Amino acid sequence: MAGQYEKALTVQESVEMINHNELRLPAIQRKFVWSSEQICVLFDSIMRDFPINSFMFWQVEDCTIKRDYKFYQFLKEYCTRFNEENPGLETNASSRDFKAVIDGQQRLTSLYIGLCGTYAYKNPRVHWPTSQDEKKLPARKLYLDLIAPVGLGDDELLMKYRFKFLTDRQFEESQKSEAKKNRWFCLHEVLNFPEVRSSTDKSNLDISIREVVVPYLLQNDLSDSEFSVSTLVQLYKVIRKVPVIHYFKETSQEIDHVLDVFIRTNSGGTKLDFSDLLMSIAVANWEGDFRKEVDSLVKEVHGSSAMGFYLGRDWVLKTCLMLTGADVRFKVKNFKVEQVSKIQENWNSIKDCIRESFRLVRRLGINPESLTSRNAVIPICYYLYNKSYCNKPLYRSINNLAKVTEEREIIGKWLYMALLKRVFGGQADAILSSMRSVIRENIKSTAYFPLEQVIEKFQGSNKDLRFDDEFLHNLLDTQYGEGRCRVLLHLLFPEMSSTETFHIDHLHAKSEFDRSSLKVHEFLTENRELMEFYANPVHWNGMANLHLLNDSQNLSKKARRLSEWVGSSGITVTKQSLLLGEDNVSLEFNEFREFYIQRRLALKERLVSRVYMKNVMANSEVDEEVVDEENLIFESINAEKKAA
C-alpha cells in the first residue's frame, strides 16, 4: 500500500474541504444510504468523544485519472428515493489535485448533511409519491436539544444527547410551546460562531469557547442551565477544535490498485454489493455517464403514471446481465470490461424493453403494492427482448392491444402464478438463470411464452409453480389489503378490460360487518354462532367477498346493499360475472353465509381451471428436490457457452 497516515482533521476542516471540492467522491463509491437515526448516533458518538474509526482518502494527482475518470460532489440536500444521486464534478488533465474518499463516505456525508444540509424522508402513514413532494417528504435539519439529555432507559441506542431532524414547521411550533420542554439548536449555527484560538490547555479552551457561546445562550434564556452551557461548549469543541477525522492517504495512481483497496476496505459496514461495483466500474468504462443513464431510467419508471414501480440500480443492472447473457450473480469475478461494452452497445434496446415490460405489468393489473417481487419481471424482460414478432423484438408490440392478445394472457398467467407461489422469495439468481435457459431453449419452437416448459422445469422442486388443494384453500383466505389480493383477483378474472383501472371492493359492504351494525339484526342477535360467522373478517374481508370494480362501478356502489346494486341501472356486474348462478344464491345480507360458501366454491373451481394443479398420486412417491443455485447457474453458463 502506497501512502501513510496524515495529521487528523477537525470536522469543520473536512466540511470546508468538501465545500471547496478538495474532497470528492470517486465513481466507485455507492450511493449514500445512512438513515437519519444513524446520523444522530454518529453525532452523539462525537459529542461523547467516542472514536468514529479512521478514514481513507486517495490523493489524485495523475492527469490521465483526472481526465478519464468521474468524480462527484457530496450530497447536501438528501431526499429518500428522489435526490439520492451525487452531482457530478467536471475534471480534466489540468484540474488541481484533490482527495477522493475511499473509505468514510457515509460518515462524511452524514456530517456534512448535519452541519450544512437537509435530510428529507417520508412522513408516516402516507403513500410514497411518484415525484418529490415536500408535503410528503419535507426537508429536515439536524437539531440538538440544549435542555436535557436523553433520559436513562428512554433510548435503546443508549444515546446521551438528543439529536433530531426537524422540519422548519416543527421547529417553529416547538418555539411557540409554552412548556418549552425542548430547546432545539440547529447544528448549522455552530459553524457561524466566532473563531476561538486553539489552546493546549483544555480548561482554557473550554473557557474561551464558553465566552463565544454564552451570548447565544443569554439570548435564548439558557445561560442559567449548566447542561445547556456544557452541551453547546462540547458541540463547538468537537466540531471546530478537536481533530476527530483520522485518515490514511493513499498516493498510488494505479487505478487497479486503488480499486482493490476500495473493495478490501469496504467489505464491512453497509454491504458492498456487486451492483455498486458494477456501477462504479461501468461509469469509468462507459462513454458518457452510466450512473446518470441508470438513475434516469429508475426515475422515469417510478414517476410514470403508466408504470409507477420503484426499481433501484441493482434491479436494472441484474436485468442488464440477464439480457446480455452474462452470469446474473453480483460477484466481482463475473465482471469484465467487455460486459460493460455489451451493455452499452444494447443500452437503448434494454431501456425500451424495461419500459415496455413494466407497462405490460401495469396493464395486467399489477400495481406497485401488489408486485411483491420485482425479480419476477426479469424473465418477462428477457422473453420480450429475445422473442421476435413481425421481424422485430416482441417488446415493441406487446402493449399494442390490437396484437398479441394470447401472448399477453400467457405471460400474465405466469406472472400471477409466480407472485402467488413466491418463487422469487429466495435463490433468485438460480431461478433467473434457470428461467433464462428454459426460455432460450424454447423460444423458437413455441408460439408463445413457454409456460408449460417452465412448469415442467421446476416440477417437484421447492419452486414448483403448480398448485395443490391446501394452497388453494389458503389463497382463498387472502385478506383485503394483502399484496397478493390484487394478483389473485386478476388471475381469477382475466376477462377484466386491460384498458381500465380496477379497485378492489367488498361486495357486501365492509361497514355492514361492524359489531354495532350487526347488532341491529335480530336474526344475528338470536343466533350466537351466526353472529360470530358474520363478525369474523376471514369471511367478510376475504376473497369470497371481494371483487374488481372499475372507477364508475366503484363510485356507484359505495356502501349500497349488494342485492340493490347488482342489476341496477348502468351496472354490468351480474351474478354470472361474480361466478354465481342466477337463481341459486341470494345476494341478501341475511343470506351472507350461503353466499360466502357458494362463491368460495365457485372461486376455487375457477382457480383450478386457471392454474396448473399437482397430481397428488404422482407426487406421493417423489421426494421434494431443493433447487441447487450453483448447479442451475452452472448449467445456464454452459448453455450460454454452447450457444455462443
C-alpha angles and dihedrals in degrees: 000000000000112000146043144234113281133204109292121253132222118240089248091054090051091050091050091050089053092049091052093045091243086126116050140166120245121225090252090070120101123228122283107271108167119126123231088252092057090052091053091050091051092054091046090053092052092048090054093048092247116155114256096196127254129291133221124218126186115220104222111204105137114107093214093054091049090050102041104035130066126235131187142208124244118264114257103173107037120190120181111250094350109057105026098118120099115233114249124246121214113231132173138176092279096049115122118259118271142171123255119204112242097168126017104041094132093050095044093047089049092052091046094050091046094051103032112010148041137257118212121195135164121282113240121267096018128110121247110268120229091231135028105289118181091202092059097029106033120184114248133197124210117255135185123214109235096185105066143351123248108287118253109268093007094104126051090200089064093232121167100197124055109233119175139172110232134182117232088254093052090050093049092049091050090053091054093052112114091209091055088197092164125035104198121206116198109228091219087073095063090072090054097059118105118273118265121206114243119248133193088218107083094202092051090049092051091050091051092049091047090057089054098047100038094079088059091048092048090051090053098042093248103112093099092059112089090197091055092049097045093044095052091044090052092048092051091048099049093044101041110019113026116075101227098153103090111181145177115222115218110205103179114119093199106113094203091053092049091048090053090050090049093052093048096047094045097050090100132051116033105016115263104223124199087244089066092051094042090051091047097048093039089056089057093048099038123098098232128004111318093179090056091047093053095042091049090054092047091052093047095052091045096046099042117102088213091059118009097176122140108223112169127210095275092060092050092048094047089051090051089054091047095050095045093051098250129139103279096214118109098237127135093226090060093060121095131170089239089060092057089049090052091051092049092047090056098031098114092051091045091052092049091048092050091050094049092045092057092043086055092049090052090046088054088061098257115135128189092269094052097044093092093173122034089189088070088071094057096077088049089053090049093050095046090046095053103031115091126218120179089349092303133094110278093237088074091063105026095097095045101108091204091062143049095012095156091048091056091048094052093045089049091050091053092047093049092049094046092051094045093048090043092222092165093056091105139001089030093163091056092049092048093049092048093045090052091053093051093047093046093049093050105031095100099035098051126064094216142020104316096243096152092050091050090051090051093048094058097034111134094011129109086259094057109152093203121104130226133199095264092050091050090050091053092045091056089056089061109132131225109270097031114125094238093051094087092041091054094048092052090049089051096046109036090158091077110117113261091214096062134076114235131204126204108240138178110245093206099042118258091230091063090067098056110121091240091052093047092053092065091066112089093199088062100041089054093050114053094184092052091046091056091049092054093044095050109100090207085074106037098030096044135088096279090066098038132088141165114255127181122233097272094044092048092051093047094050104046105141097337119137111266093230090055096044101048108080095014121133115297095005115124095185110110137173088259093053087051087053092249125126116250096241107019104069127049120219093205116121093236088061095052095120092057089043090053094049095046097044092047089054090048092050091050091051090050091048092053089054092049102047139047112262128209118244099233094198093049092048097046092086097042121092114221112261117218113222107249106216096197094049094047093050091044090054090048094050092049090050090051090053092050091048090051 
